[in-house]
Amino acid sequence: MKKTIFLILCISYSLVIFSQKKDAVTTLKKIYDSEISDSSKFVITTKIAKLFEKTNKDSARFYFQKALNFSIEKNNKDLECDALINLGLFEFHSRLYVNSITHFKESLKICEKHINKDNEARIYYYLGYCYMYLYDENNSFENFIKSLSISKAISNKSRIADNFRAIGTLFYDQENYEFASKYFKDALAINLELKDSSKIANNYIDLGNALSEAGNLKKGLEYYEKSIEILKKLNDNIGLGINYNNISDSYKELKDYKKANSFLSKALTLAEKEKDKRLLSVVYLNKAAIENILNHKKLAIKYALISIKYANEIKALKFLVEDYKTLSKAYKAIGNLKKAFYYNEKYSSLNDSLDKFDRHKTALLFKSLSELEKTNLKVDKLALENTRVKAKNKNEKKFIYGLIIAMAVFAFLLILINGQYSKKQEAYNLLEYQNFKINEMHDEIEKQKNYLENLNNTKDKFFSIIAHDLKNPFNSIKGFTELLLENGDSYTEERKKKFLKIIASSTTKASELLNNLLIWANSQSGKIQFNPEKLDLNKQIVNVCTFLGAQALSKEVEIKTNLGSDIFVFADKNMINTVLRNLISNAIKFTNKNGLIEVTSKENEHEISVEVKDNGVGISKEELENLFSLDSKQTHVGTANEQGTGLGLLLCNEFIKKNKGELTVTSEINKGSIFKFTLPKL
C-alpha cells in the first residue's frame, strides 16, 4: 500500500514539474512575440533552449541553433559569439567534445577580432577541458595557460582560480601530486578571498585526492571532511556523492572495508537521486572492487556489469578498464574460464590502447612550463612591494611624483623585459618540445628499421631453405626418376627398388619441409588463428604417436607413453598437435636403431607438463644456446641420413608461447635429449 502511495506521489510531482516547465516555455514564447529589441529576443530564445537542456536534447539544440541563426541574420557579432559559446557548452555537457571545440573556435575568432578579452579567457578555459576529456593533454595545457595569462591581464580572479584548478587536475592525472597540490592550494587561496563556498568545497576535494594519492591518507580525509561541511550547507548532492566515494577509497587503502562500503552506500544513494551516470559508474566500479577483495565474487560481477553499462553511456574508458579487470578476476575465481578469458582480452586490449597516449611524455613539458608560472609569481610580488613603498611616501609630493614616474618607467621596462623573457621562454619550450618529438621520431624510425631488418633476415632464411633444403629432395627425385626412365631395363629389380625407396624418402622429406614452411610462413604473417578450447591432452598424445608409428617402425624405434589420468588443458588443438608431431618426429629422426622414446604427461598444483625423451645422438652445448634462433639454423642429419632445417622447433617454441606455456630442452651428446613443454592448468 505504501509503495502504491509513493508511486502516485512521484507521478503527481513529475506532472507538476512538467506542467510548470511547459507553462514557462509557453510564457517565454508569448513574450518573444511581443518583444521588439533583438537582444531581448536572443535572450528569450536562449532561455527556452536552457529549459529543454536536461529533458529534451533535440529541442534544446534547435533553440540554441535558432539563437545563433538569429544573431547571424541581425549581423550582431556580440550575440553571435554568445550563441556559439552556448552551443559549445551544450555539446560539452552532452559529451560531444569535438562538436564543442568547433563552436568554441568559431566564437574565439569573433572575440579576437572584436577584442573581448573576458570571453577569450572563458573560451580558452572551456577548450582546455574539451581537450582534457579527449586525452589530448598538450592542447589542454596550452589552452589553460592562454586562459590564465588573459585572466591575469584583466584581473579576473575567479577565472585565475579556475585555471589553477584545471592545471592542477592535469598534473594530478600525470600522478605529479606535488605540483597538483601546489596549483590546488593557489586556487583555494583565491576562492577563500572571494568567499566562493562551492569552489572552496571543490578545492578541498582536489587537495584531499592529491594528498591521498601521495600516501597521506589522514590529511586527505581532513580535507574531505571540510568539503562535506560546506556541501551539506549548499545541498550539493553530486559533490557529497563524490566526497563519500573518495572517503571510501581512503578506507579501502586502509583495509577498513566495512567503512569503505558504508560510504559507498551513501554515495550510491545520492548518485541514484541525481541520476548522475559518471558518479553511478565509479561507485559501482568501487563496490565491485571491494566485493572482489571480500571474495563475494557474484556481487562483484553484478556491480561491475552495472558500472560497465553507465561507463559505456558516458564513454569513460578508464572505468571500463578497471571493470574488465575485476570481471576477469571474479569469473576466474568462480571457475568460468571462458568469460574470464573474454574479459581479460578486453581489459588487455583497452589498457594497451590507453597506454599509447603515453602521458609521461607531456610531464616534462608541464614541468618546464610551470617554471614560467613561478617567474610570473615573482613579478607579482615585486609589483606588490612597489605599491607598499608608494603608500609609505604619501606626504612627500615631489618624492611621490618622482616615485610614480620611476615606477612607471620601471613597470614599463619590467613588462618589456618580462614580455621578451616570456617569448624567449615559450620559444625555448617549443624548441625543446620539438626536439623531444624529433628524438621520439628517430627512436620510432630505429624500431621500424630493426623490424624491417628482421623481416629481411627472415625472408633471406626462407629463400635459403627453399634454395638449399627444398632443392635437394627434388633433385634426388628428378635424378633417380630419369635414371629409371632411361636405363630401367638394364637395372636389376633390387636396384630399382633401392632407387624407389630413395625417391619415396625424398618425397616424404619435401612434404614435411613444405608443411613446416607453410605453417611457419602463416605464423609470421599472422594468418594462423588462435582458437583455444578444452582438450584431452592424453588423447592428442596417443593420436600423434599412432600417426608416427610407421616412421618409428621403419627405424625399429619403440615409442613408450607414460600418461597421467584425465589431463585436460585450455589450448589451441592444431598448435598442440603440431608441437607434439614435431617433437616426437625429431626424436625418431635422431634416435638410433632399436632406440627408445618415452612420452610422459604430468600434472601438478600449478601446471601441466609433457616430456619427449629419447636416447639418441643428443645436442651439443653450442647448438643448445641457439636452438630456437632463426639466424643460426643449420641443416641437421638424422641417424638414417634424414634431413632437417630446425623450422619445426621454431614453430614449437612459438606455438607453446602463444598458449601461455614454455618449451625447454636438456641434452647430452650420445646420451639423448629431453624436450619438455608446460601449459597452464585448466
VONU-32182 format. One record per residue (C-alpha): z, x negated, y negated; residue in three letters. Coordinates in steps of 0.05 Angstrom, whole numbers, padded with zeros to 5 digits, always signed. Layout:
N
ZXYAla/...
//
This chain:
682
+00000+00000+00000Met/+00020-00057-00048Lys/-00045-00093-00032Lys/-00086-00029-00050Thr/-00049-00020-00116Ile/-00060-00094-00133Phe/-00135-00087-00118Leu/-00141-00025-00162Ile/-00106-00062-00220Leu/-00152-00122-00213Cys/-00215-00078-00214Ile/-00188-00039-00274Ser/-00173-00104-00312Tyr/-00243-00132-00296Ser/-00276-00067-00321Leu/-00236-00071-00386Val/-00256-00144-00398Ile/-00329-00129-00382Phe/-00327-00068-00428Ser/-00296-00110-00484Gln/-00349-00165-00476Lys/-00405-00114-00474Lys/-00377-00080-00537Asp/-00373-00148-00572Ala/-00446-00163-00556Val/-00468-00093-00580Thr/-00428-00101-00644Thr/-00458-00170-00658Leu/-00529-00144-00646Lys/-00517-00089-00698Lys/-00490-00140-00748Ile/-00551-00184-00734Tyr/-00599-00126-00752Asp/-00562-00114-00817Ser/-00556-00188-00839Glu/-00604-00218-00889Ile/-00586-00293-00891Ser/-00617-00340-00840Asp/-00553-00378-00827Ser/-00515-00313-00810Ser/-00568-00291-00761Lys/-00566-00360-00729Phe/-00490-00358-00722Val/-00491-00288-00692Ile/-00545-00307-00641Thr/-00504-00368-00621Thr/-00440-00326-00614Lys/-00477-00278-00568Ile/-00500-00337-00525Ala/-00429-00363-00520Lys/-00403-00295-00499Leu/-00451-00297-00440Phe/-00439-00371-00424Glu/-00387-00361-00369Lys/-00412-00295-00340Thr/-00489-00296-00344Asn/-00522-00364-00349Lys/-00592-00336-00357Asp/-00573-00291-00415Ser/-00535-00348-00448Ala/-00595-00395-00442Arg/-00640-00340-00470Phe/-00598-00332-00533Tyr/-00587-00407-00543Phe/-00663-00415-00538Gln/-00672-00356-00586Lys/-00627-00390-00637Ala/-00669-00454-00630Leu/-00735-00416-00638Asn/-00706-00381-00699Phe/-00687-00447-00733Ser/-00756-00477-00719Ile/-00790-00415-00745Glu/-00749-00419-00810Lys/-00761-00495-00814Asn/-00686-00505-00823Asn/-00671-00575-00795Lys/-00595-00569-00800Asp/-00596-00505-00759Leu/-00647-00536-00710Glu/-00601-00595-00700Cys/-00541-00549-00685Asp/-00584-00506-00638Ala/-00605-00568-00598Leu/-00533-00592-00594Ile/-00511-00523-00569Asn/-00566-00523-00517Leu/-00547-00594-00496Gly/-00474-00573-00488Leu/-00494-00511-00449Phe/-00535-00553-00400Glu/-00479-00604-00397Phe/-00428-00551-00377His/-00479-00526-00326Ser/-00481-00598-00299Arg/-00556-00604-00314Leu/-00545-00673-00347Tyr/-00619-00694-00350Val/-00636-00630-00389Asn/-00575-00641-00433Ser/-00598-00712-00450Ile/-00666-00686-00471Thr/-00636-00636-00520His/-00586-00686-00548Phe/-00640-00738-00561Lys/-00683-00687-00597Glu/-00624-00668-00641Ser/-00610-00742-00654Leu/-00680-00752-00683Lys/-00665-00698-00735Ile/-00595-00725-00751Cys/-00620-00796-00762Glu/-00677-00772-00806Lys/-00632-00727-00848His/-00572-00775-00848Ile/-00519-00732-00815Asn/-00470-00785-00791Lys/-00418-00737-00764Asp/-00468-00703-00718Asn/-00497-00772-00698Glu/-00428-00795-00675Ala/-00418-00729-00638Arg/-00486-00733-00602Ile/-00477-00806-00581Tyr/-00409-00785-00553Tyr/-00439-00728-00512Tyr/-00496-00774-00488Leu/-00444-00824-00464Gly/-00413-00771-00418Tyr/-00482-00748-00393Cys/-00499-00818-00371Tyr/-00429-00828-00342Met/-00438-00768-00296Tyr/-00508-00795-00277Leu/-00474-00861-00256Tyr/-00512-00900-00310Asp/-00452-00939-00338Glu/-00494-00986-00381Asn/-00525-00929-00422Asn/-00459-00892-00422Ser/-00421-00951-00452Phe/-00476-00965-00503Glu/-00473-00892-00529Asn/-00397-00892-00533Phe/-00399-00957-00573Ile/-00450-00927-00622Lys/-00408-00864-00630Ser/-00345-00907-00641Leu/-00379-00950-00693Ser/-00405-00890-00734Ile/-00337-00854-00727Ser/-00301-00915-00756Lys/-00351-00919-00813Ala/-00338-00846-00833Ile/-00263-00850-00815Ser/-00266-00793-00764Asn/-00200-00809-00728Lys/-00205-00754-00677Ser/-00274-00778-00654Arg/-00249-00851-00653Ile/-00193-00829-00605Ala/-00243-00791-00562Asp/-00287-00853-00556Asn/-00228-00898-00539Phe/-00210-00850-00483Arg/-00283-00848-00458Ala/-00289-00924-00457Ile/-00221-00928-00422Gly/-00249-00880-00369Thr/-00308-00926-00357Leu/-00261-00986-00347Phe/-00218-00942-00301Tyr/-00279-00926-00258Asp/-00292-01001-00254Gln/-00220-01010-00229Glu/-00204-01052-00290Asn/-00137-01017-00302Tyr/-00112-01067-00354Glu/-00170-01053-00402Phe/-00168-00979-00385Ala/-00094-00975-00404Ser/-00107-01012-00469Lys/-00160-00961-00492Tyr/-00119-00901-00467Phe/-00060-00926-00509Lys/-00104-00934-00570Asp/-00128-00862-00562Ala/-00056-00838-00552Leu/-00032-00873-00616Ala/-00086-00838-00658Ile/-00073-00769-00626Asn/+00002-00776-00637Leu/-00013-00790-00710Glu/-00059-00728-00713Leu/-00007-00687-00673Lys/-00062-00661-00626Asp/-00020-00635-00568Ser/-00078-00621-00520Ser/-00107-00691-00528Lys/-00038-00724-00524Ile/-00028-00689-00457Ala/-00095-00716-00432Asn/-00077-00786-00455Asn/-00012-00783-00416Tyr/-00051-00762-00354Ile/-00100-00820-00364Asp/-00044-00871-00372Leu/-00009-00842-00310Gly/-00073-00851-00270Asn/-00086-00922-00294Ala/-00014-00946-00282Leu/-00010-00911-00213Ser/-00076-00943-00191Glu/-00050-01011-00215Ala/+00011-01002-00169Gly/+00063-00979-00220Asn/+00075-00911-00188Leu/+00143-00899-00221Lys/+00116-00909-00292Lys/+00055-00868-00275Gly/+00099-00809-00253Leu/+00137-00813-00320Glu/+00072-00803-00358Tyr/+00052-00745-00313Tyr/+00119-00711-00328Glu/+00108-00720-00404Lys/+00040-00688-00397Ser/+00066-00629-00357Ile/+00117-00612-00412Glu/+00061-00606-00463Ile/+00011-00570-00418Leu/+00063-00516-00399Lys/+00071-00501-00474Lys/-00004-00498-00482Leu/-00013-00454-00419Asn/-00067-00504-00396Asp/-00073-00486-00322Asn/-00131-00535-00309Ile/-00092-00593-00340Gly/-00030-00574-00300Leu/-00071-00570-00236Gly/-00099-00640-00248Ile/-00029-00666-00261Asn/+00000-00635-00198Tyr/-00058-00665-00158Asn/-00044-00734-00189Asn/+00030-00730-00175Ile/+00013-00712-00103Ser/-00029-00775-00098Asp/+00031-00817-00121Ser/+00078-00786-00069Tyr/+00024-00796-00016Lys/+00023-00870-00033Glu/+00100-00869-00028Leu/+00090-00836+00041Lys/+00131-00775+00019Asp/+00081-00725+00049Tyr/+00127-00665+00042Lys/+00129-00673-00035Lys/+00055-00691-00036Ala/+00038-00625-00001Asn/+00084-00586-00046Ser/+00049-00609-00109Phe/-00019-00598-00078Leu/+00000-00526-00064Ser/+00018-00517-00138Lys/-00049-00549-00158Ala/-00087-00504-00110Leu/-00055-00441-00138Thr/-00077-00459-00208Leu/-00147-00482-00186Ala/-00159-00416-00150Glu/-00133-00377-00210Lys/-00181-00413-00257Glu/-00237-00417-00205Lys/-00249-00490-00223Asp/-00295-00517-00169Lys/-00283-00591-00184Arg/-00207-00583-00180Leu/-00213-00539-00118Leu/-00257-00592-00084Ser/-00209-00650-00099Val/-00146-00611-00080Val/-00175-00590-00012Tyr/-00200-00662-00003Leu/-00129-00689-00013Asn/-00099-00634+00031Lys/-00147-00654+00087Ala/-00128-00728+00079Ala/-00053-00713+00085Ile/-00062-00666+00145Glu/-00103-00721+00178Asn/-00046-00771+00167Ile/+00004-00720+00195Leu/-00041-00712+00257Asn/-00056-00639+00241His/-00130-00650+00257Lys/-00154-00578+00258Lys/-00123-00565+00190Leu/-00154-00629+00164Ala/-00223-00606+00188Ile/-00213-00537+00157Lys/-00194-00565+00088Tyr/-00248-00619+00089Ala/-00302-00567+00102Leu/-00277-00524+00044Ile/-00277-00586-00001Ser/-00349-00602+00020Ile/-00371-00531+00001Lys/-00346-00540-00070Tyr/-00368-00613-00075Ala/-00440-00593-00057Asn/-00440-00539-00111Glu/-00419-00589-00165Ile/-00457-00649-00135Lys/-00393-00691-00131Ala/-00419-00748-00086Leu/-00353-00787-00086Lys/-00315-00726-00059Phe/-00368-00717-00004Leu/-00360-00789+00018Val/-00284-00780+00028Glu/-00293-00713+00062Asp/-00345-00740+00112Tyr/-00297-00798+00128Lys/-00239-00751+00140Thr/-00281-00705+00185Leu/-00307-00764+00226Ser/-00236-00788+00240Lys/-00209-00718+00255Ala/-00266-00699+00303Tyr/-00259-00766+00338Lys/-00184-00754+00347Ala/-00195-00686+00380Ile/-00250-00714+00425Gly/-00311-00682+00393Asn/-00351-00746+00392Leu/-00417-00713+00375Lys/-00390-00685+00309Lys/-00351-00749+00296Ala/-00415-00789+00303Phe/-00453-00739+00259Tyr/-00403-00742+00201Tyr/-00395-00818+00208Asn/-00471-00825+00199Glu/-00468-00780+00137Lys/-00409-00820+00110Tyr/-00444-00887+00121Ser/-00510-00864+00091Ser/-00479-00834+00028Leu/-00429-00891+00019Asn/-00485-00943+00024Asp/-00525-00904-00028Ser/-00467-00903-00077Leu/-00454-00977-00066Asp/-00524-00992-00090Lys/-00502-00974-00161Phe/-00463-01039-00159Asp/-00410-01023-00210Arg/-00385-01094-00214His/-00449-01117-00247Lys/-00432-01079-00310Thr/-00359-01102-00312Ala/-00377-01169-00343Leu/-00418-01135-00397Leu/-00359-01088-00413Phe/-00312-01148-00418Lys/-00356-01186-00467Ser/-00369-01124-00510Leu/-00295-01109-00513Ser/-00286-01175-00550Glu/-00327-01144-00606Leu/-00276-01088-00610Glu/-00219-01138-00615Lys/-00255-01171-00674Thr/-00262-01104-00709Asn/-00188-01091-00700Leu/-00172-01157-00733Lys/-00216-01139-00792Val/-00180-01072-00798Asp/-00113-01109-00800Lys/-00138-01155-00856Leu/-00162-01095-00897Ala/-00093-01062-00889Leu/-00058-01126-00911Glu/-00101-01130-00973Asn/-00083-01058-00991Thr/-00009-01075-00988Arg/-00018-01134-01035Val/-00055-01088-01083Lys/+00003-01038-01082Ala/+00055-01091-01100Lys/+00019-01110-01164Asn/+00010-01042-01197Lys/+00048-01061-01262Asn/+00004-01121-01279Glu/-00061-01092-01305Lys/-00100-01156-01313Lys/-00078-01181-01246Phe/-00095-01115-01214Ile/-00165-01115-01245Tyr/-00176-01186-01222Gly/-00149-01169-01154Leu/-00194-01108-01149Ile/-00255-01150-01167Ile/-00234-01204-01118Ala/-00221-01153-01064Met/-00288-01120-01076Ala/-00324-01187-01071Val/-00282-01206-01011Phe/-00295-01138-00978Ala/-00369-01145-00991Phe/-00370-01215-00962Leu/-00327-01192-00904Leu/-00373-01134-00889Ile/-00433-01180-00896Leu/-00403-01233-00851Ile/-00378-01181-00801Asn/-00447-01148-00800Gly/-00481-01214-00787Gln/-00429-01232-00735Tyr/-00437-01164-00701Ser/-00512-01171-00699Lys/-00507-01241-00670Lys/-00455-01217-00620Gln/-00499-01159-00600Glu/-00559-01205-00593Ala/-00517-01254-00553Tyr/-00491-01199-00507Asn/-00562-01172-00498Leu/-00587-01242-00483Leu/-00531-01253-00434Glu/-00545-01187-00400Tyr/-00620-01201-00397Gln/-00604-01270-00367Asn/-00559-01236-00315Phe/-00616-01188-00298Lys/-00666-01246-00292Ile/-00618-01282-00244Asn/-00609-01217-00206Glu/-00685-01210-00200Met/-00691-01283-00179His/-00640-01271-00123Asp/-00678-01209-00101Glu/-00744-01248-00100Ile/-00710-01302-00058Glu/-00686-01249-00009Lys/-00756-01220-00005Gln/-00785-01290+00004Lys/-00737-01305+00061Asn/-00752-01237+00092Tyr/-00827-01249+00088Leu/-00819-01319+00117Glu/-00780-01289+00176Asn/-00835-01237+00185Leu/-00888-01292+00183Asn/-00850-01333+00235Asn/-00844-01271+00278Thr/-00919-01259+00272Lys/-00934-01332+00290Asp/-00889-01327+00351Lys/-00923-01262+00370Phe/-00992-01294+00367Phe/-00966-01356+00403Ser/-00942-01313+00461Ile/-01009-01276+00463Ile/-01049-01341+00457Ala/-01009-01381+00508His/-00967-01339+00556Asp/-01013-01279+00560Leu/-01076-01322+00565Lys/-01052-01360+00627Asn/-01046-01300+00675Pro/-01113-01271+00652Phe/-01146-01340+00662Asn/-01118-01341+00733Ser/-01143-01270+00747Ile/-01212-01287+00719Lys/-01218-01354+00754Gly/-01198-01332+00824Phe/-01238-01267+00818Thr/-01301-01308+00801Glu/-01287-01355+00860Leu/-01283-01296+00907Leu/-01346-01264+00880Leu/-01388-01328+00880Glu/-01362-01362+00943Asn/-01327-01306+00981Gly/-01370-01314+01044Asp/-01351-01388+01051Ser/-01275-01377+01048Tyr/-01230-01361+01107Thr/-01190-01296+01108Glu/-01126-01335+01098Glu/-01153-01369+01036Arg/-01179-01303+01008Lys/-01111-01273+01020Lys/-01078-01331+00983Lys/-01125-01320+00923Phe/-01110-01245+00922Leu/-01035-01260+00921Lys/-01045-01305+00861Ile/-01086-01250+00826Ile/-01031-01198+00842Ala/-00976-01245+00817Ser/-01015-01259+00752Ser/-01026-01184+00742Thr/-00952-01169+00751Thr/-00934-01225+00701Lys/-00985-01200+00650Ala/-00960-01128+00658Ser/-00887-01148+00649Glu/-00903-01191+00588Leu/-00945-01136+00556Leu/-00890-01085+00567Asn/-00837-01131+00534Asn/-00885-01147+00477Leu/-00897-01074+00464Leu/-00823-01056+00464Ile/-00806-01117+00421Trp/-00862-01101+00371Ala/-00839-01029+00365Asn/-00767-01051+00355Ser/-00787-01098+00299Gln/-00827-01043+00263Ser/-00771-00992+00272Gly/-00813-00945+00314Lys/-00763-00941+00372Ile/-00718-00881+00362Gln/-00644-00888+00376Phe/-00622-00826+00417Asn/-00551-00836+00445Pro/-00526-00789+00498Glu/-00473-00785+00552Lys/-00496-00829+00610Leu/-00472-00841+00681Asp/-00475-00917+00677Leu/-00468-00929+00752Asn/-00527-00883+00766Lys/-00571-00924+00717Gln/-00550-00989+00752Ile/-00567-00961+00821Val/-00635-00935+00797Asn/-00654-01003+00767Val/-00631-01042+00829Cys/-00672-00995+00873Thr/-00733-01004+00827Phe/-00727-01081+00830Leu/-00712-01081+00905Gly/-00784-01101+00924Ala/-00781-01161+00876Gln/-00715-01184+00907Ala/-00740-01173+00978Leu/-00802-01216+00966Ser/-00756-01275+00950Lys/-00705-01256+01004Glu/-00652-01248+00949Val/-00593-01200+00961Glu/-00570-01152+00906Ile/-00498-01131+00914Lys/-00466-01077+00869Thr/-00391-01071+00854Asn/-00385-01007+00814Leu/-00323-00974+00785Gly/-00314-00899+00795Ser/-00342-00847+00746Asp/-00361-00893+00688Ile/-00394-00856+00631Phe/-00419-00883+00563Val/-00448-00855+00499Phe/-00513-00896+00492Ala/-00589-00893+00490Asp/-00615-00885+00561Lys/-00682-00921+00552Asn/-00649-00981+00517Met/-00595-00989+00571Ile/-00647-00984+00626Asn/-00689-01038+00591Thr/-00628-01083+00586Val/-00609-01074+00660Leu/-00681-01084+00682Arg/-00690-01149+00643Asn/-00623-01179+00663Leu/-00630-01164+00738Ile/-00704-01184+00738Ser/-00686-01251+00705Asn/-00630-01262+00756Ala/-00681-01251+00813Ile/-00732-01297+00778Lys/-00682-01356+00771Phe/-00646-01349+00838Thr/-00668-01389+00899Asn/-00690-01360+00965Lys/-00632-01328+01005Asn/-00592-01325+00940Gly/-00542-01272+00918Leu/-00539-01228+00856Ile/-00477-01187+00840Glu/-00479-01128+00791Val/-00409-01105+00771Thr/-00386-01048+00725Ser/-00314-01044+00699Lys/-00273-01001+00652Glu/-00210-01020+00613Asn/-00170-00988+00557Glu/-00219-01007+00502His/-00289-01016+00531Glu/-00339-01012+00588Ile/-00369-01078+00614Ser/-00428-01095+00661Val/-00437-01164+00692Glu/-00500-01191+00725Val/-00481-01254+00763Lys/-00528-01300+00803Asp/-00521-01366+00840Asn/-00588-01392+00814Gly/-00611-01452+00773Val/-00566-01440+00712Gly/-00578-01455+00638Ile/-00563-01520+00600Ser/-00514-01521+00541Lys/-00571-01537+00492Glu/-00611-01476+00515Glu/-00549-01431+00513Leu/-00539-01445+00439Glu/-00609-01418+00422Asn/-00617-01367+00477Leu/-00623-01307+00431Phe/-00663-01342+00376Ser/-00738-01326+00369Leu/-00753-01393+00336Asp/-00732-01435+00395Ser/-00763-01393+00451Lys/-00798-01434+00505Gln/-00833-01415+00569Thr/-00786-01419+00629His/-00809-01424+00702Val/-00772-01386+00757Gly/-00754-01414+00826Thr/-00820-01386+00854Ala/-00860-01410+00793Asn/-00852-01343+00757Glu/-00868-01349+00682Gln/-00824-01322+00625Gly/-00822-01322+00548Thr/-00750-01303+00533Gly/-00771-01240+00497Leu/-00733-01198+00548Gly/-00666-01230+00527Leu/-00682-01218+00454Leu/-00693-01145+00469Leu/-00629-01141+00509Cys/-00587-01171+00453Asn/-00619-01126+00401Glu/-00611-01062+00442Phe/-00538-01076+00460Ile/-00521-01088+00387Lys/-00556-01022+00370Lys/-00510-00987+00419Asn/-00449-01020+00386Lys/-00437-01069+00442Gly/-00441-01144+00453Glu/-00482-01188+00501Leu/-00451-01255+00523Thr/-00472-01308+00574Val/-00437-01363+00612Thr/-00475-01412+00656Ser/-00472-01478+00693Glu/-00532-01519+00717Ile/-00547-01510+00792Asn/-00488-01461+00800Lys/-00514-01398+00766Gly/-00505-01353+00706Ser/-00465-01291+00686Ile/-00495-01244+00635Phe/-00444-01193+00610Lys/-00452-01136+00561Phe/-00399-01088+00535Thr/-00405-01017+00508Leu/-00354-00973+00470Pro/-00312-00928+00514Lys/-00331-00854+00511Leu/
//
